[in-house]
Amino acid sequence: MPLAVWADAMDVPIRVCANARLGGAASQPANHDGQLNGQGGWDIGLRFTNLTNLTVQLGQLLVDLPLHMCGQSQSSFNWSWPPKWTCPTVGKVTRLAINAHGQPGRLYVGGTPDPNVSRDPKADSQSISVNSLPSVAADLKRIYNVTESGSTIFLMGCVAGQTTKGTELLKALSQLYWPDRRIVAFTTVGYQAGNRMLRDGNEICMEPGMRDTKDINQSAPGSQASLDRIKQWDNLNNEPFEPGMPWASETSPGAKIAENGQIIRQPPIDY
């Protein structure tokens, strides 16, 4: 069965609800990208501290799925602590979004660099980048094993797919570590507004999704570009050079896609 997982690093602006279906509904919306408060099409929300921690949680889904995935009432389960439940049919992940801060050719899945130093070796070594791939190869293999053939993996971070650095990362991942998977990274700056994405406006967890802006450079809070994003929140237009801020997807303006070592989609917006 389809199993779409949205995974947040600890330092990103949102914390997606464990039941990642919009509004906690039992079914997905007909138009996954049509609502303003979140993106449809996701089933499970996770939060991870580093890549190894993410792979452990993804591996657990091969055995146990959260209660809302089971299609049974809560009374059907014998509760224990920590709570455990097993669904009658458990499949592999068909869509995975790894939501973390990015730079061209790099996704910081183990924490962002210390801003007070010129280079942070720890953050770099725990990131997903061409140079660090050999050191995180075991975790990448585990992600490969828990995803279906033909599944889609999103590096859901700002500008991680930008320039030749992003292209080389996507080619290396899709050829050496995640063959027969579509790998998506973005050449543009992503935007998430936690206050706009709160579930029902009053819960401590948020709906899934990242908006794909038309910006290719990060901007400081309060800058004109930052203010423009707030103004464009209600405009989901997906045209690359027109006003609007659609949900980040395989077809949004900044999506660069690789499969089996080849770039199969070069976005209209790149540096």
Secondary structure, 3 states (H helix, E strand, C coil): CCCEEEEEECCCCCCECCECCHHHCCCCCCCCCCCCCCCCCCCEEEEECCHHHHHHHHHHCCCCCCHHHCCCCHHHCCCCCCCCCCCCCCCCEEEEEEECCEECCEECCCCCCCCCCCCCHHHHHHCEECCCHHHHHHHHHHHHHHEEEEEEEEEECCCCCCHHHHHHHHHHHHHHHCCCCEEEEECCCEECCHHHHEHHHCCCCECCCCEECCCCCCCCCCCHHHHHHHHCCCCCCCCCCCCCCCECCCCCCCEEEEECCEEEECCCCCC
